[in-house]
Amino acid sequence: MYQALYRKWRSRTFDQVVGQDHVTQTLKRQVASGRLSHAYLFTGTRGTGKTSCAKLLARAVNCENPQDGSPCNQCPACLGILNGSILDVLELDAASNNGVDDIRAILDEAAYTPATVKKRVYIIDEVHMLSNQAFNALLQILEEPPEHLMFILATTEVHKVLATIKSRCQQFAFKRIHPGAIAAHLLHISQEEGIGLTEGGAALIARLADGGMRDALSLLDQCSGGGAGTVDEERVLSSLGLAGNLEAAALLQDAAEGNISAVLERLDRLYANGKEMTALAGELSALVRDLLVRKTAPKTGSALMTGGFDGETLKRLSARFDVARLAQMLNRLQKTAADLTRSANRRTDMELCLVTLCDPTLDGSPAGLSARVARLEQGGVPAPAPSSEAALEAKQVPSPAPRREAPPPAAEVPWDEPSLPEEPPLPDEPPARDEVPWEEPEPVPAVRSSQPEGVSPPAPPAQPAPQAEPEAAPVSQPAPADIPGWPGWENFREQLKGVLAVSDYSLLGNPAMAEGRFDGQQLILWVANDFLQSMLSRQEITRPMGSLCHKLTGVSRQVEVRTGKAPPEDAPPSGGAADPLEAFLNRGGSNIIVE
């Protein structure tokens, strides 16, 4: 009768246990010296050797001729424990015997000394499945056990074991076995069994086993098919049904290209063929996780791969994504996979997830925003989010000036018409030859006009003339370059280093994205589009900038973020020239006589 490989090749000595030297060496020393505990607790994931070491320890403490702490497997005690004829060594599965009556039966038997061996040993597997009453009953015997009694408890979920139980046991943690050690052991077993296992196939099975030797032997048993043929990587993928991962790779390739139509068509074909949406989400998550590991750990990441995808596929897809985008995709896939279990329409949820993977601008989560910011930091331009026609026109026309077919004649241009940036508009019509206003308080050379001496110039206006645009600054306001304390945008931005986060400061470092201007009253930040306006309007950015501006200039802490192109740094505010008399002389006041 054929026996499964994981049963046939169960470790018979402590030296044959793979990957758990920190446990086996300690147990061997305790057996050799006779310093044994009355209770042991073995913890770890499935298939790492907990039950095997428990049976080895039960034989070793009862062996008549132990070999360096390991059982000899030849004496009557070892042979009787191996074939199950000695009833003093009992293995109990707590998953099916978890009641208080089962533990009380053990307590009743524990009072009797063993009949044929030195110690009565109870191996309780999956001990975390015991009820609270059963744990309390077990605690009663663990507090004051007889000399001839030993308990070996094994569990995969140690956090469910009562602290009072753990404190009375010697606890040994079994680690996941390294894929290299699993592959070497598989090659040894395949050579003894006559299985044509290649090194590539062994490495692939070892990665798929996820650190469990029992899982690896079961996969080898399944792929060998009774020992016929060569077990290579292609056969492993075919035997385990992992060839469908190629469809997942093609699906992610279409998502990388933003081809939503191809993605939906491929998903429809998989759904029609009976593909479970939860399984598809798991395969895509495994693929994106492998790509993320390959990106972040290119040298040591090969041992961390799931093993379901070939190296050429990973290399091709890895070049299409950056780390931030992969993290956003993995986060989205994991959330979708968790939500599918309680979804009313799994196909629709999966389609929505794939559409979001094709167009990252549709993902409004923090991970999606981080991916788009990372793309901006690398010099990329994010795809425009859906918006109204008016918003699109505002993005395309950053300048507020109206478009004209041709400039009107010079005599017909009103003085409040918006002008070119290099020639700021005047506040109103230029005064006549006999209406020159005297506004400067500083002493200036006397000026007289060609009018008769009896005519005096009109009194200066009490306030500046109203402007055409409400945002324009007053006429008497100085240019930003002449404001005391304002160092200019470049120097101001340098002082923000260390104050803002690196990702926020990088957005301010590109003049094509953001540029600041100070108009004497507040700091205005000009940005390229609405997305940057929403990113830079946060208080984490505006508050430190306003505080620094107030510290330098003593003016208000307000910071306004606008969409458009910033005016030149040294240009005066859009309310007129700094000196009305000088502006008038430059525009044709040559008939004024200066004494």
Secondary structure as the mmCIF struct_conf table of DSSP 4:
data_model
#
loop_
_struct_conf.conf_type_id
_struct_conf.id
_struct_conf.beg_label_comp_id
_struct_conf.beg_label_asym_id
_struct_conf.beg_label_seq_id
_struct_conf.end_label_comp_id
_struct_conf.end_label_asym_id
_struct_conf.end_label_seq_id
HELX_RH_AL_P HELX_RH_AL_P1 LEU A 5 LYS A 8
TURN_TY1_P TURN_TY1_P1 TRP A 9 TRP A 9
BEND BEND1 ARG A 12 THR A 13
HELX_RH_3T_P HELX_RH_3T_P1 PHE A 14 GLN A 16
BEND BEND2 GLY A 19 GLY A 19
HELX_RH_AL_P HELX_RH_AL_P2 ASP A 21 SER A 33
TURN_TY1_P TURN_TY1_P2 GLY A 34 GLY A 34
BEND BEND3 HIS A 38 HIS A 38
STRN STRN1 ALA A 39 GLY A 44
BEND BEND4 THR A 45 THR A 45
TURN_TY1_P TURN_TY1_P3 ARG A 46 GLY A 47
BEND BEND5 THR A 48 GLY A 49
HELX_RH_AL_P HELX_RH_AL_P3 LYS A 50 ASN A 62
BEND BEND6 GLU A 64 ASN A 65
STRN STRN2 GLN A 67 GLN A 67
TURN_TY1_P TURN_TY1_P4 ASP A 68 GLY A 69
STRN STRN3 SER A 70 SER A 70
BEND BEND7 ASN A 73 ASN A 73
BEND BEND8 CYS A 75 CYS A 75
HELX_RH_AL_P HELX_RH_AL_P4 PRO A 76 ASN A 83
TURN_TY1_P TURN_TY1_P5 GLY A 84 GLY A 84
TURN_TY1_P TURN_TY1_P6 LEU A 87 ASP A 88
STRN STRN4 VAL A 89 ASP A 93
TURN_TY1_P TURN_TY1_P7 ALA A 94 SER A 96
BEND BEND9 GLY A 99 GLY A 99
HELX_RH_AL_P HELX_RH_AL_P5 VAL A 100 ALA A 110
TURN_TY1_P TURN_TY1_P8 ALA A 111 ALA A 111
BEND BEND10 TYR A 112 TYR A 112
HELX_LH_PP_P HELX_LH_PP_P1 THR A 113 PRO A 114
BEND BEND11 ALA A 115 LYS A 118
STRN STRN5 ARG A 120 ASP A 125
BEND BEND12 GLU A 126 GLU A 126
HELX_RH_3T_P HELX_RH_3T_P2 VAL A 127 MET A 129
BEND BEND13 LEU A 130 LEU A 130
HELX_RH_AL_P HELX_RH_AL_P6 ASN A 132 GLU A 143
BEND BEND14 GLU A 144 GLU A 144
TURN_TY1_P TURN_TY1_P9 GLU A 147 HIS A 148
STRN STRN6 LEU A 149 THR A 155
BEND BEND15 THR A 156 THR A 156
HELX_RH_3T_P HELX_RH_3T_P3 VAL A 158 LYS A 160
BEND BEND16 VAL A 161 VAL A 161
HELX_RH_AL_P HELX_RH_AL_P7 ALA A 163 LYS A 166
TURN_TY1_P TURN_TY1_P10 SER A 167 ARG A 168
BEND BEND17 CYS A 169 CYS A 169
STRN STRN7 GLN A 170 PHE A 174
HELX_LH_PP_P HELX_LH_PP_P2 LYS A 175 HIS A 178
HELX_RH_AL_P HELX_RH_AL_P8 PRO A 179 GLU A 193
TURN_TY1_P TURN_TY1_P11 GLY A 194 GLY A 194
STRN STRN8 GLY A 196 LEU A 197
HELX_RH_AL_P HELX_RH_AL_P9 GLU A 199 LEU A 208
TURN_TY1_P TURN_TY1_P12 ALA A 209 GLY A 211
HELX_RH_AL_P HELX_RH_AL_P10 MET A 213 SER A 224
TURN_TY1_P TURN_TY1_P13 GLY A 225 GLY A 227
BEND BEND18 GLY A 229 GLY A 229
STRN STRN9 THR A 230 VAL A 231
HELX_RH_AL_P HELX_RH_AL_P11 GLU A 233 SER A 239
TURN_TY1_P TURN_TY1_P14 LEU A 240 GLY A 241
HELX_RH_3T_P HELX_RH_3T_P4 LEU A 242 GLY A 244
HELX_RH_AL_P HELX_RH_AL_P12 ASN A 245 ALA A 256
TURN_TY1_P TURN_TY1_P15 GLU A 257 GLY A 258
HELX_RH_AL_P HELX_RH_AL_P13 ILE A 260 ALA A 272
TURN_TY1_P TURN_TY1_P16 ASN A 273 GLY A 274
HELX_RH_AL_P HELX_RH_AL_P14 MET A 277 THR A 296
TURN_TY1_P TURN_TY1_P17 PRO A 298 THR A 300
HELX_RH_3T_P HELX_RH_3T_P5 GLY A 301 LEU A 304
BEND BEND19 MET A 305 MET A 305
BEND BEND20 GLY A 307 PHE A 309
HELX_RH_AL_P HELX_RH_AL_P15 GLY A 311 SER A 318
TURN_TY1_P TURN_TY1_P18 ALA A 319 ARG A 320
HELX_RH_AL_P HELX_RH_AL_P16 VAL A 323 LEU A 340
TURN_TY1_P TURN_TY1_P19 THR A 341 ARG A 342
BEND BEND21 ALA A 344 ALA A 344
HELX_RH_AL_P HELX_RH_AL_P17 ARG A 346 CYS A 358
HELX_RH_3T_P HELX_RH_3T_P6 PRO A 360 LEU A 362
BEND BEND22 SER A 365 SER A 365
HELX_RH_AL_P HELX_RH_AL_P18 PRO A 366 GLU A 377
TURN_TY1_P TURN_TY1_P20 GLN A 378 GLY A 379
HELX_LH_PP_P HELX_LH_PP_P3 PRO A 382 PRO A 386
HELX_RH_AL_P HELX_RH_AL_P19 GLU A 389 GLN A 396
BEND BEND23 ALA A 401 ALA A 401
HELX_LH_PP_P HELX_LH_PP_P4 PRO A 402 ARG A 403
BEND BEND24 GLU A 405 ALA A 406
HELX_LH_PP_P HELX_LH_PP_P5 PRO A 407 PRO A 409
HELX_RH_3T_P HELX_RH_3T_P7 ALA A 410 GLU A 412
TURN_TY1_P TURN_TY1_P21 TRP A 415 ASP A 416
BEND BEND25 GLU A 417 GLU A 417
TURN_TY1_P TURN_TY1_P22 PRO A 421 GLU A 422
BEND BEND26 GLU A 423 GLU A 423
HELX_LH_PP_P HELX_LH_PP_P6 PRO A 424 LEU A 426
BEND BEND27 PRO A 427 ASP A 428
HELX_LH_PP_P HELX_LH_PP_P7 GLU A 429 PRO A 431
TURN_TY1_P TURN_TY1_P23 ARG A 433 ASP A 434
BEND BEND28 GLU A 442 GLU A 442
STRN STRN10 VAL A 447 ARG A 448
BEND BEND29 SER A 450 GLN A 451
TURN_TY1_P TURN_TY1_P24 GLU A 453 GLY A 454
HELX_LH_PP_P HELX_LH_PP_P8 PRO A 457 PRO A 461
BEND BEND30 ALA A 462 GLN A 463
HELX_LH_PP_P HELX_LH_PP_P9 PRO A 464 GLN A 467
BEND BEND31 ALA A 468 GLU A 469
TURN_TY1_P TURN_TY1_P25 PRO A 470 GLU A 471
HELX_LH_PP_P HELX_LH_PP_P10 ALA A 472 PRO A 474
TURN_TY1_P TURN_TY1_P26 VAL A 475 SER A 476
HELX_LH_PP_P HELX_LH_PP_P11 GLN A 477 ALA A 479
HELX_RH_3T_P HELX_RH_3T_P8 PRO A 480 ASP A 482
BEND BEND32 ILE A 483 ILE A 483
TURN_TY1_P TURN_TY1_P27 PRO A 484 GLY A 485
HELX_RH_AL_P HELX_RH_AL_P20 TRP A 489 GLU A 494
TURN_TY1_P TURN_TY1_P28 GLN A 495 VAL A 499
BEND BEND33 LEU A 500 LEU A 500
HELX_RH_AL_P HELX_RH_AL_P21 VAL A 502 LEU A 508
TURN_TY1_P TURN_TY1_P29 GLY A 509 GLY A 509
TURN_TY1_P TURN_TY1_P30 PRO A 511 MET A 513
STRN STRN11 ALA A 514 PHE A 518
BEND BEND34 GLY A 520 GLN A 521
STRN STRN12 LEU A 523 VAL A 527
BEND BEND35 ALA A 528 ASN A 529
HELX_RH_AL_P HELX_RH_AL_P22 ASP A 530 LEU A 536
TURN_TY1_P TURN_TY1_P31 SER A 537 SER A 537
BEND BEND36 ARG A 538 ARG A 538
HELX_RH_AL_P HELX_RH_AL_P23 GLN A 539 THR A 553
BEND BEND37 VAL A 555 VAL A 555
STRN STRN13 VAL A 559 THR A 563
BEND BEND38 GLY A 564 GLY A 564
HELX_LH_PP_P HELX_LH_PP_P12 LYS A 565 PRO A 568
TURN_TY1_P TURN_TY1_P32 GLU A 569 ASP A 570
HELX_LH_PP_P HELX_LH_PP_P13 ALA A 571 PRO A 573
TURN_TY1_P TURN_TY1_P33 SER A 574 GLY A 575
BEND BEND39 ALA A 578 ALA A 578
HELX_RH_AL_P HELX_RH_AL_P24 PRO A 580 ASN A 586
TURN_TY1_P TURN_TY1_P34 ARG A 587 GLY A 588
TURN_TY1_P TURN_TY1_P35 SER A 590 ASN A 591
HELX_LH_PP_P HELX_LH_PP_P14 ILE A 592 ILE A 592
STRN STRN14 ILE A 593 VAL A 594
#
